[in-house]
C-alpha cells in the first residue's frame, strides 16, 4: 500500500509541476498602444506580431534571412507573378482552417486600406488570387524579385475572414500565432493566452500581458522594480542604472532605424535647397548623440549606418555654423527673420529633448523655432497633408522589408505612401523603382546607396542619429533574444525559470 501511495504522491507532484509550468506568464512593456484599431498598414501590426498573435506567409529570422512562415515555399513563375504554397494543417484561433481564399481575403483587405502598407500597396501589387486551396498568387505591377521579402512584413499578417467587418479589424480569435489576444484596452494593455492548437507546437508559457507605456523612464523603472519581465526600448540614459539592478540584463542591438528631422520640401522656405542645406549645417548631430543619448548611439549623416551593405561611402558630417549662415545669406534670408515650427511626438520620450537642442542650435544662425509636442496620431494628418514645417521622427528603414527598398519607395518617391518630406524627383523615382527588378543583391544595394546619396545631395532630410535599441529583461526569462527588426517577443519557446 505504501508503494502505491508513494507512486500516487509522485504522480500528483508531477501533475502539479506540469500545471505550474503551464501557469507561467510574462508581462512586458511596449512603448506604444493600439493607435489605429489594428489597421495593418500601421504600427499596430508590429504590436500584434511582437505579442505572438500575428503571422505572415514569410518570416524574417533572427539573422534577417527569410524563412517559411504560413507559406512553406514560394516560386516566381514569371517576372510579375509569385506563387506561395500554404503550410498544411494551420488553423486560425477560431478553429477555421487557413486556406488560400482566407489568405487572399486578408491581403485584399490590406490593399483596400485607407492608408496603404508600404510593403504591400496598390502602387506595387496588381492582384491577389487563389490558385486552388493552398496556392496564393500575387501579381505585381512591375517585375519584382522582392515579393517574398514584402510578404514577411507584419503588415501582411493573415487573419481569419471574421476579422474584417465594416472596415474594421478584430484580431481576437482570428490570428494563427502561438498566443491569442483575449482583451485589449487600446491605451493601457492587452492580455494574451496560449494557443494550444498552434501549428508549430505548444507554447511554453500559458499567457502574458503587454503594458503600453509611452514614457521611456517608466519602462526603465518597471523592469528594475520587477513589475515586468521584459521592457522594450529603454532609454540610452537609463542603461547603466538598469544594468546595475539585481537580476536584470540589458541586450543592446544595432537596429536599422534612424532618428531624423524631416523638412517639408513642398513649401517655403524649404523649396530652396540653400535653406535646407543651411539647416542641416547648423545641426550638431554629434552633440545630440553625446548630450541626449549619453554617447550610446552614433551621430548620423546619411540614412543608413556605416558598414551596412547599402550605406554610401565617404560622406562627411555637414555641421558647419559659418557655412550655415552663409547659405542663409545666399538664400536672401536675413538673420532673425525666419520663424519655423518643429513637431515631435510623445511616444518617443527623448524627442522633446532633441527638439529643444535643435531649437537652440538653429537660434545660433538666427532661426526662431517653436516646438510643439503631441501624440503622434494628433500630428499625422498634418504631416500627410503637408501642413507643417519640420518634424522629428524615429523611422525604421528595413522593418517591412529586410532591406531599405520599402523605406525609399514610401518616403522618397513622388507618390510614396509615407512621403512626409513631400519630395518629388523624377530621376530619384526612376532609380528607386529600378531596384525591384534587380535579382542580384549587391546590385540592389548599390542602387540604394546611390539613392541615399541623391537624397543627401539635395538636403531633403536632416539625419540625426543611428539608433541602438536597448531591451531589458529579467534573468529568470529563458529563450528571449531581441529580434533585429523588433518583430517578435512572445515566441512559442519563451519561458521563465
Secondary structure by P-SEA (a helix, b strand, c coil): caaaaaaaaaaaaaaaaaaaaaabbbbbbbccccccccccccaaaaaaaaacccccccccccccbbbbccccccccccccbbbbbbbccccccccccccaaaaaaaaaaaaaccccccccccccccccccccccbbbbbbccccccaaaaaaccccccccccccccccccccccccccccccccccccbbbbbbcccccccccccccbbbbbcccaaaaaaaaaaccccccccccccaaaaaaacccbbbbbbbccccbbbbccccccccccaaaaaaaaaacaaaaaaaacccccbbbbccccccccccccccccccccaaaaaaaaaaaccccccccbbbbbbccccaaaaaaaaaaaaaaaabbbbbbbbccccccaaaaaaccccbbbbbcccccccccaaaaaaacccccccccccccccaaaaaaaaaccccccaaaaaaaaaaaaaaaaaacccccccbbbbbbbbbccccccccccccccccccccccc
